[in-house]
Amino acid sequence: MSDSDAKILVAGTGPAGLIAALALAHRGHKVVLAGPVPAGRDRRTVALMRPALDFLAPLGFLDKLTGESAPLRAMRLVDATDRLIRSPTVTFHAGEIGQEYFGLNIPNTRLTEELAGAVRGTAEIDWRESLVQSWTCAPDRILAQLANGETIEALLAVAADGRQSPAREAAGIAARTRALPQAALVLNFSHTREHGFVSTEFHTETGPCTQVPLPGLRSSLVWVVRPDEADLLAALDDAALSVRVEERLSSLLGRVTVEPGRQVFPLSALMPARFGRNRVALIGEAAHVFPPISAQGLNLGVRDVEDLVAIADAHSEDPGSAAALARYDAKRRPDILARSGSVNLLNASLLSGLLPAQIARSAGLGIIGGFAPLRAFFMREGMRPGSGFSALFSLRGKDRAAKSHW
Ligand SMILES: Cc1cc2nc3c(=O)[nH]c(=O)nc-3n(C[C@H](O)[C@H](O)[C@H](O)COP(=O)(O)OP(=O)(O)OC[C@H]3O[C@@H](n4cnc5c(N)ncnc54)[C@H](O)[C@@H]3O)c2cc1C
């Protein structure tokens, strides 16, 4: 006898799990959420692009983050390598595709706090603040044994339990994992010059160093370096680290003062063989891990949830059935493979000392930077897959209509 019979159990209370629980409940699904209250020690910020924000808006918590998030009006890529072949600086302006901003940069702890608050305020979500200790997959249901002794029985388990994902393992889904020779130093800082709501990604031989605007004269930083260098930087006192950050940013934002507290994230890449099987659907970092370049990870996680909700709606009688999970796998595969592939390729081209890789990266960015329609295409595709192509086709359609009119 189980303590709760739910159609859908979401395991994991990071941003992906909380968003999934809310979005499923918003569509009328009864959800049990299993996982601890988020710890609130995450110093990262997350740049969520407009399509993700549009999906989250009806869930009713985004307004509470307005004062603490900053709009991204432009994104600049700077080749800061010392290599023979260097790319030109490319700037993408949201105005070029008719948008006021690409997205919002939000502190992770505030995002998860507001998500958790919204979950608590949702009657359709039964939150058990406990880890899942073990899973039993059966053909017609899945059982989760919680660390607090309870048992939850469900038709579908949503694995939002992070990169190690015990639920993925229980479902027998193999995953290829690769540790990368990189770590991300994360911190926030204030500066004396206005950022103008522009984010700048400096591409270096060890990975990107990305400044993202926060409200006022503040920004967040994700600095990807070798793991030993990340440890050395993290061990510096605030004054010495401020000087190093200012040097890395070529004093673009004037004088830098780092705020107390910093974190180091070892980087890795992970790709599962499937995205759903044996009554388990993978979302967020259970489904994809790649380096933090061009703010893609959680945006992709939100699209996982978007597709999952549509499939749960279409298979409301049994959202964990083999047919529903096969459909989820087919729907997520192209998007996840394309995003992971392009981010991993860009990362590899930065790390590679090989001249052809440098030429390819430089030529690619040169062409994009110099040709406005191509820039617009990449900006749209960067925000939502397929939207660059739809814009091209709708332009061609308009063009044909205009020609036939003449
Ligand atoms: C430095 C850095 C910067 C980034 N910047 C961006 C950005 O700007 N934009 C963007 O889109 N993405 C960004 N990302 C990616 C983004 O942070 C991740 O995609 C996101 O945090 C993943 O969330 P998640 O909920 O899938 O995983 P997690 O946050 O890892 O959550 C997993 C949860 O599962 C829980 N859990 C584990 N085991 C169990 C269990 N047995 N039972 C129940 N619960 C369990 C854990 O307690 C945890 O709460 C960045 C990543 C890094 C490293």
The ligand as an SDF file (V2000), in Angstrom:
LIG
                    3D

 53 58  0  0  0  0  0  0  0  0999 V2000
   28.2710   28.3080  -14.0130 C   0  0  0  0  0  0  0  0  0  0  0  0
   26.9480   28.0240  -14.6610 C   0  0  0  0  0  0  0  0  0  0  0  0
   26.1970   29.0570  -15.2050 C   0  0  0  0  0  0  0  0  0  0  0  0
   24.9820   28.7900  -15.8490 C   0  0  0  0  0  0  0  0  0  0  0  0
   24.2800   29.8170  -16.4200 N   0  0  0  0  0  0  0  0  0  0  0  0
   23.1270   29.5400  -17.0980 C   0  0  0  0  0  0  0  0  0  0  0  0
   22.3940   30.5800  -17.7560 C   0  0  0  0  0  0  0  0  0  0  0  0
   22.7460   31.7630  -17.7160 O   0  0  0  0  0  0  0  0  0  0  0  0
   21.2580   30.2410  -18.4500 N   0  0  0  0  0  0  0  0  0  0  0  0
   20.8090   28.9520  -18.5080 C   0  0  0  0  0  0  0  0  0  0  0  0
   19.7770   28.6950  -19.1460 O   0  0  0  0  0  0  0  0  0  0  0  0
   21.4760   27.9540  -17.8620 N   0  0  0  0  0  0  0  0  0  0  0  0
   22.6080   28.2230  -17.1710 C   0  0  0  0  0  0  0  0  0  0  0  0
   23.2800   27.2120  -16.5290 N   0  0  0  0  0  0  0  0  0  0  0  0
   22.6750   25.8700  -16.4950 C   0  0  0  0  0  0  0  0  0  0  0  0
   21.6420   25.7930  -15.3620 C   0  0  0  0  0  0  0  0  0  0  0  0
   22.2200   26.2700  -14.1700 O   0  0  0  0  0  0  0  0  0  0  0  0
   21.2030   24.3480  -15.2100 C   0  0  0  0  0  0  0  0  0  0  0  0
   20.6120   23.9410  -16.4290 O   0  0  0  0  0  0  0  0  0  0  0  0
   20.1540   24.2040  -14.1090 C   0  0  0  0  0  0  0  0  0  0  0  0
   20.6240   24.6880  -12.8810 O   0  0  0  0  0  0  0  0  0  0  0  0
   19.8030   22.7340  -13.9590 C   0  0  0  0  0  0  0  0  0  0  0  0
   18.7360   22.6270  -13.0540 O   0  0  0  0  0  0  0  0  0  0  0  0
   18.1770   21.1890  -12.6370 P   0  0  0  0  0  0  0  0  0  0  0  0
   16.9740   21.4870  -11.8130 O   0  0  0  0  0  0  0  0  0  0  0  0
   18.0580   20.3270  -13.8200 O   0  0  0  0  0  0  0  0  0  0  0  0
   19.3440   20.5310  -11.7620 O   0  0  0  0  0  0  0  0  0  0  0  0
   19.8240   20.8330  -10.2850 P   0  0  0  0  0  0  0  0  0  0  0  0
   19.7720   22.2790   -9.9920 O   0  0  0  0  0  0  0  0  0  0  0  0
   21.1250   20.1250  -10.1450 O   0  0  0  0  0  0  0  0  0  0  0  0
   18.7320   20.1680   -9.3610 O   0  0  0  0  0  0  0  0  0  0  0  0
   18.6760   18.8040   -9.1370 C   0  0  0  0  0  0  0  0  0  0  0  0
   17.8790   18.5910   -7.8740 C   0  0  0  0  0  0  0  0  0  0  0  0
   17.6430   17.2200   -7.6880 O   0  0  0  0  0  0  0  0  0  0  0  0
   17.7070   16.9380   -6.3140 C   0  0  0  0  0  0  0  0  0  0  0  0
   17.9470   15.4950   -6.1620 N   0  0  0  0  0  0  0  0  0  0  0  0
   19.0710   14.7800   -6.3790 C   0  0  0  0  0  0  0  0  0  0  0  0
   18.8920   13.4970   -6.0570 N   0  0  0  0  0  0  0  0  0  0  0  0
   17.5980   13.3990   -5.6680 C   0  0  0  0  0  0  0  0  0  0  0  0
   16.8180   12.3200   -5.1840 C   0  0  0  0  0  0  0  0  0  0  0  0
   17.3120   11.0870   -5.0280 N   0  0  0  0  0  0  0  0  0  0  0  0
   15.5210   12.5550   -4.8350 N   0  0  0  0  0  0  0  0  0  0  0  0
   14.9880   13.8000   -4.9780 C   0  0  0  0  0  0  0  0  0  0  0  0
   15.6990   14.8790   -5.3910 N   0  0  0  0  0  0  0  0  0  0  0  0
   16.9900   14.6550   -5.7340 C   0  0  0  0  0  0  0  0  0  0  0  0
   18.8110   17.8230   -5.7850 C   0  0  0  0  0  0  0  0  0  0  0  0
   18.6330   18.0360   -4.4060 O   0  0  0  0  0  0  0  0  0  0  0  0
   18.5630   19.0890   -6.6010 C   0  0  0  0  0  0  0  0  0  0  0  0
   17.6920   19.9550   -5.9350 O   0  0  0  0  0  0  0  0  0  0  0  0
   24.5030   27.4610  -15.9070 C   0  0  0  0  0  0  0  0  0  0  0  0
   25.2570   26.4160  -15.3400 C   0  0  0  0  0  0  0  0  0  0  0  0
   26.4730   26.6870  -14.7270 C   0  0  0  0  0  0  0  0  0  0  0  0
   27.2800   25.5560  -14.1480 C   0  0  0  0  0  0  0  0  0  0  0  0
  1  2  1  0
  2  3  1  0
  2 52  2  0
  3  4  2  0
  4  5  1  0
  4 50  1  0
  5  6  2  0
  6  7  1  0
  6 13  1  0
  7  8  2  0
  7  9  1  0
  9 10  1  0
 10 11  2  0
 10 12  1  0
 12 13  2  0
 13 14  1  0
 14 15  1  0
 14 50  1  0
 15 16  1  0
 16 17  1  0
 16 18  1  0
 18 19  1  0
 18 20  1  0
 20 21  1  0
 20 22  1  0
 22 23  1  0
 23 24  1  0
 24 25  2  0
 24 26  1  0
 24 27  1  0
 27 28  1  0
 28 29  2  0
 28 30  1  0
 28 31  1  0
 31 32  1  0
 32 33  1  0
 33 34  1  0
 33 48  1  0
 34 35  1  0
 35 36  1  0
 35 46  1  0
 36 37  1  0
 36 45  1  0
 37 38  2  0
 38 39  1  0
 39 40  1  0
 39 45  2  0
 40 41  1  0
 40 42  2  0
 42 43  1  0
 43 44  2  0
 44 45  1  0
 46 47  1  0
 46 48  1  0
 48 49  1  0
 50 51  2  0
 51 52  1  0
 52 53  1  0
M  END
$$$$
